[in-house]
Amino acid sequence: MKWFFIDESITDGERRQGPYSIEEIRDFVKQGKIIDETLVWHSGMENWISWKEASEKLEKDSFGIQPEQEEILESTIKALEEMIEANKQKKMFAGFLIRALAFITDNFILGIIGGIVLFVLTQAGIYDLDAIQQATGTYLQDPMSAESMNKLMEAPGMGSLLSIWSVIQAIYFIVFHAVFSATPGKMLLHIHVETVEGNKLTWGASIARYLCSIITQFTLILYGLGYLVVCVDPKRRALHDWIARTFVVYEAPEKSKKNKEAK
């Protein structure tokens, strides 16, 4: 774009000076050759205008960007920012391996609790450790035998142990999911459970999910299909997630960062 200006210092002859580039015009401004009142013009303009008006227009229109184009540019930038923010908040579903590791961690913790319960029951004389070990050995030799299973279940204290263990396990998973949306194993790996709407689990939803997880456990006789479905489902849901309408997702980056800072 070529610019022209009127040189008021010329009293005799052609006062129109140019053509010049915008950079050269700005140099003339710095030199004082062009002042705010100096008339300027470039191709595309209908009339001559003062340099002050032209410079303001240049600043506003960003060297030729029209107001309509500027509005489109701003809306485009805003849309891109929203897309970036939405991408940050996009759910990342926890896969089979990370969930399995969390489950193993939780069962390790439950194993410690179970060991304490076992010790208490043994000391109280409710649980016959020797009889249980003998019945367990018989069962492991022939796990498909109904007789060996019955002997194991009829061993002194086995019924009490299983009842207490079931209650402890239920309390563990229900309470942690309802209060923290995650068990200690999940917290350690920065994953948590939420509803399909993205909300925190209520007590009712936590109880329902636990009961559904029992159904998934029964699929272990079918090679654990209730758990393996996580590998093929796009949203990485196990059978009990499908039934209870829940997801297991990674924590948002911002939340993980805040948790680390808090520590």
C-alpha positions in Angstrom: 0.0 0.0 0.0 1.5 3.3 -1.1 0.9 6.5 0.9 1.0 10.2 -0.1 1.0 13.3 2.1 0.7 17.1 1.6 3.9 18.9 2.5 2.6 22.3 3.9 6.2 23.6 4.0 6.2 23.8 0.2 4.8 27.1 -0.9 5.6 26.9 -4.6 5.2 23.7 -6.7 3.7 20.3 -6.1 3.0 19.8 -2.4 1.8 16.2 -2.8 4.6 13.9 -1.8 4.8 10.2 -2.5 4.4 7.4 -3.0 5.8 6.1 0.3 5.5 2.9 2.4 3.8 3.1 5.8 7.3 2.6 7.4 8.6 5.6 5.5 5.6 7.7 6.6 6.2 6.8 10.2 9.8 7.8 9.8 8.6 11.3 8.5 6.4 11.4 11.6 9.4 10.8 13.9 11.4 13.5 12.0 8.5 16.0 12.4 8.0 16.3 8.7 4.5 14.9 9.2 2.4 16.1 12.1 -1.1 15.3 13.3 -2.7 17.9 11.0 -0.8 16.8 7.9 -3.2 15.4 5.2 -2.5 11.9 4.1 -4.0 9.5 1.5 -3.5 6.0 0.2 -5.2 4.0 -2.6 -8.7 2.9 -1.5 -9.4 6.0 0.5 -12.2 8.4 -0.8 -10.7 11.6 0.6 -7.6 13.0 2.2 -7.6 12.8 6.0 -5.3 14.1 8.8 -2.4 11.9 9.9 -3.9 11.8 13.4 -7.2 10.3 12.0 -5.3 7.9 9.8 -3.0 6.7 12.6 -6.0 6.1 14.8 -7.7 4.1 12.1 -4.5 2.1 11.5 -4.3 1.2 15.2 -8.0 0.4 15.4 -8.2 -1.6 12.2 -4.8 -3.3 12.7 -3.3 -2.0 9.4 -6.3 -2.5 7.2 -8.5 -5.0 9.1 -12.0 -3.8 8.9 -14.3 -3.7 12.0 -16.3 -6.6 10.6 -13.1 -8.6 10.1 -11.9 -7.7 13.6 -15.2 -9.0 15.0 -14.8 -12.3 13.1 -11.2 -12.5 14.3 -12.2 -12.0 17.9 -15.0 -14.6 17.7 -12.6 -17.0 16.2 -10.0 -16.5 18.9 -12.7 -16.9 21.5 -13.9 -20.1 19.9 -10.3 -21.5 19.9 -9.9 -20.6 23.5 -13.1 -22.4 24.4 -11.9 -25.5 22.4 -8.6 -25.5 24.2 -10.4 -25.2 27.6 -12.8 -27.9 26.7 -9.9 -30.1 25.6 -8.3 -29.6 29.0 -11.5 -30.6 30.7 -12.0 -33.6 28.4 -12.5 -36.8 30.4 -9.7 -39.4 30.3 -11.1 -42.8 31.1 -9.0 -45.1 33.2 -8.1 -48.3 31.4 -7.9 -51.9 32.5 -4.3 -51.9 33.8 -4.5 -48.8 35.9 -7.8 -50.0 37.4 -6.4 -53.4 38.1 -3.4 -51.8 39.9 -5.8 -49.7 42.0 -7.9 -52.9 42.8 -4.7 -54.8 43.8 -3.7 -51.9 46.1 -7.1 -51.8 47.7 -7.1 -55.5 48.3 -3.6 -55.3 49.8 -5.1 -52.8 52.3 -8.1 -55.0 52.9 -5.7 -57.9 53.4 -4.0 -56.0 56.3 -7.4 -55.3 57.8 -8.4 -58.9 57.3 -5.2 -60.1 59.0 -6.1 -58.0 62.1 -9.6 -59.4 62.1 -8.2 -62.9 61.8 -5.9 -62.4 64.7 -8.7 -61.1 66.9 -11.0 -64.0 66.0 -8.2 -66.5 66.7 -7.4 -65.0 70.0 -11.1 -65.0 70.9 -11.3 -68.7 70.1 -14.0 -68.1 67.5 -11.7 -69.0 64.6 -9.8 -72.4 64.5 -6.8 -71.5 62.3 -5.5 -75.1 62.1 -8.9 -76.5 61.0 -9.2 -73.7 58.4 -5.8 -74.4 57.0 -6.5 -78.1 56.8 -9.9 -77.5 55.0 -8.3 -74.9 52.7 -5.6 -77.4 51.7 -8.2 -80.1 50.9 -10.2 -77.6 48.9 -7.1 -76.4 46.9 -6.4 -80.1 46.0 -9.8 -80.4 44.4 -11.5 -77.0 44.0 -14.3 -78.4 41.8 -15.4 -80.9 44.5 -18.6 -79.9 46.3 -17.4 -82.0 49.3 -14.2 -80.0 49.8 -16.1 -76.8 49.4 -18.6 -77.8 52.1 -15.8 -78.8 54.5 -14.1 -75.4 54.0 -17.4 -73.6 54.6 -18.2 -75.7 57.7 -14.8 -75.2 59.3 -15.0 -73.5 62.7 -15.1 -69.8 62.4 -15.3 -69.7 58.6 -18.8 -68.4 58.5 -18.0 -65.6 61.0 -14.9 -64.7 59.1 -16.7 -64.5 55.7 -19.5 -62.5 57.2 -17.2 -60.0 58.9 -15.0 -59.8 55.8 -18.1 -59.1 53.6 -19.1 -56.3 55.8 -15.6 -54.8 56.0 -15.3 -54.9 52.2 -18.7 -53.4 51.6 -18.0 -50.5 54.1 -14.6 -49.9 52.5 -15.8 -49.5 48.9 -19.1 -47.8 49.7 -17.8 -45.2 52.1 -14.7 -44.3 50.2 -16.6 -43.9 46.9 -19.5 -41.9 48.5 -17.2 -39.6 50.5 -14.1 -39.2 48.3 -15.3 -40.6 44.9 -12.3 -43.0 45.1 -10.7 -45.7 47.3 -7.2 -45.3 48.6 -5.9 -47.4 45.6 -7.6 -45.0 43.1 -6.5 -41.9 45.0 -2.9 -43.1 44.8 -3.2 -43.4 41.0 -5.2 -40.2 40.6 -8.4 -41.8 39.3 -11.9 -41.6 40.6 -15.5 -42.7 40.0 -18.3 -40.4 38.8 -21.7 -40.7 37.3 -22.3 -40.6 33.6 -23.4 -37.0 34.1 -20.0 -36.2 35.6 -21.3 -35.8 39.2 -20.0 -37.2 42.5 -21.5 -40.5 43.6 -24.3 -40.2 46.1 -24.6 -42.7 48.9 -27.3 -44.5 47.0 -25.2 -44.6 43.8 -22.2 -45.9 45.7 -24.2 -48.7 47.3 -25.7 -49.6 43.9 -22.3 -49.7 42.3 -20.9 -52.0 45.0 -23.8 -54.4 44.6 -23.3 -54.4 40.9 -19.6 -55.1 41.4 -20.6 -58.4 43.1 -22.3 -59.4 39.8 -19.1 -58.6 38.0 -17.2 -60.8 40.5 -19.4 -63.7 39.5 -18.1 -63.4 36.0 -14.7 -64.7 37.1 -16.0 -68.2 36.4 -16.4 -66.9 32.8 -12.7 -65.8 32.6 -13.5 -62.5 34.2 -15.5 -61.1 31.2 -17.2 -58.6 33.4 -13.7 -57.0 34.0 -12.2 -57.7 30.6 -14.9 -55.7 28.9 -13.0 -52.6 30.1 -10.4 -53.4 27.4 -12.8 -53.1 24.5 -15.3 -50.5 25.7 -14.4 -47.0 24.4 -15.2 -45.5 27.8 -13.4 -48.2 29.7 -16.4 -49.4 31.7 -16.6 -52.7 33.6 -19.9 -54.6 33.8 -20.8 -52.9 37.1 -20.1 -49.5 35.5 -22.5 -50.3 32.7 -25.2 -51.3 35.2 -24.6 -48.5 37.7 -24.1 -45.9 35.0 -20.7 -44.8 36.3 -17.2 -44.0 34.8 -13.7 -44.3 36.2 -11.7 -41.3 35.0 -8.4 -39.6 35.6 -8.4 -36.5 37.8 -8.3 -33.2 35.9 -4.7 -31.8 35.5 -5.7 -28.7 37.6 -7.0 -30.8 40.4 -4.0 -33.1 40.5 -1.7 -30.0 40.6 -3.7 -28.5 43.5 -3.5 -31.8 45.4 0.3 -32.0 44.9 0.7 -28.3 46.1 -1.5 -29.1 49.1 0.9 -31.9 50.1 
